[in-house]
Amino acid sequence: MRTSLRKVFFIAILATMLAPSLHAADKRLLAYYEFSDQWNTPPYTAANIPYNELTHIIHSNIAPGAKADGSLWIPDGFLEPALLKNAHAAGVKVLVCVSGDPQLFVAIVGDSNARATFAANLQKFVQSVGYDGVDFDWEVPNNKAQAENFVLLLQQLRRLLPSPKYQISAAVSSTPFSWGVYDFPGMTPVLDFYNVMTYDFHGPWTNHSGHNSPLYLSPEDPGQEGSVKSSIDDFLTEFKVPAEKLNLGAAFYGYIFNVANLWDFCVCTGDATSVTFAQVQPLVNNGTWTRNFDALAQAPYLVHDSRAAFITYDDEASTARKTTYVIKDRDLGGIFMWELSQDYNGTSQNLMTAMYKAFARASGQ
């Protein structure tokens, strides 16, 4: 009897020890890879992707055909045979991203014939090329009818691309119902995961400078625009999305504002432009720009030493901190970045390396 109890106790202990690693195996480190990166300076192609640091790649993007009849538009040069070959050899899943004019999505999902044709064409494309599923980047459904029609499309596509062989995901707003309307009860049972766009909290559309992708919402933000934490809280509590179906977004880019400092008011339209991390990295403490750190938001930024200029961006430390928070502290399903090539300087990818190392530590890999 005592021996049996010891065996049961040992098995229970062993199961407890193994549980974290088994759970960690389900975590996702996902990258959006834009097909036009092939023509960047320096070029970034399928040959540059660090497949061993990823679980998923989303290949961006194809689009609805201009007639809104359910046809697809495939850009010239979109297909890279090496992408799927290399990814699958490394055990990485590749989803094709469907994006484009929001009004085309509105027209297609609102028409039963176009919706059926669209789903069938996506199925044919995915299976003929060898993708592992579809990601939708519709920015954004704007009312209840559009949200419900989007669910009908997702349901139709799921019947054609059954789980678990194929995965379906959707990029969604970081602040639903402030920007974007979604039927979460309808979407969640169909989707494998959401990619929550927790960036662009400040940019050319705001009336003041601020952080692009802060971990925490600063009480000093004049617009209280949001943060990674506030988005997570909303998705878990208000929208009732399971934690394991949430991927949170990190930014490999930022914005430069023609203002002197953080939270300065401006007419930002036309004055604020995007910059990649590869462009920002050489500026950090270079004698012209000075790095600062907002401890409230846990976000770095640069200010120019002699003129009115402010840059919001993420560096290696903030990217690692965000990854740890999402994967370990909040135990979400995954993290992703927009966009994979934007930290590539021709030889290295510092943000990608920092993200992967933090992900490996946080998920126990």
HELIX and SHEET records of a PDB file:
HELIX    1   1 ARG A    2  ALA A   24  1                                  23    
HELIX    2   2 PHE A   35  TRP A   39  5                                   5    
HELIX    3   3 ALA A   46  ASN A   48  5                                   3    
HELIX    4   4 TYR A   51  GLU A   53  5                                   3    
HELIX    5   5 PRO A   81  ALA A   89  1                                   9    
HELIX    6   6 PRO A  102  VAL A  109  1                                   8    
HELIX    7   7 SER A  112  VAL A  129  1                                  18    
HELIX    8   8 LYS A  144  LEU A  160  1                                  17    
HELIX    9   9 PHE A  184  MET A  187  1                                   4    
HELIX   10  10 VAL A  228  ASP A  233  1                                   6    
HELIX   11  11 ASP A  234  GLU A  238  3                                   5    
HELIX   12  12 ALA A  243  LYS A  245  5                                   3    
HELIX   13  13 PHE A  277  VAL A  280  1                                   4    
HELIX   14  14 GLN A  281  LEU A  283  5                                   3    
HELIX   15  15 GLU A  316  THR A  324  1                                   9    
HELIX   16  16 TYR A  325  ASP A  329  3                                   5    
HELIX   17  17 LEU A  340  ASP A  343  5                                   4    
HELIX   18  18 ASN A  350  ALA A  362  1                                  13    
SHEET    1   A 9 LEU A  72  TRP A  73  0                                        
SHEET    2   A 9 HIS A  56  PRO A  64 -1                                        
SHEET    3   A 9 ARG A  28  GLU A  34  1                                        
SHEET    4   A 9 GLY A 334  TRP A 338  1                                        
SHEET    5   A 9 LEU A 246  ALA A 251  1                                        
SHEET    6   A 9 PHE A 193  MET A 197  1                                        
SHEET    7   A 9 GLN A 167  SER A 173  1                                        
SHEET    8   A 9 GLY A 133  PHE A 136  1                                        
SHEET    9   A 9 LYS A  93  VAL A  98  1                                        
SHEET    1   B 5 THR A 273  THR A 276  0                                        
SHEET    2   B 5 TYR A 253  PHE A 257 -1                                        
SHEET    3   B 5 PHE A 310  THR A 312 -1                                        
SHEET    4   B 5 ALA A 299  HIS A 304 -1                                        
SHEET    5   B 5 TRP A 289  ASP A 294 -1                                        
END                                                                             
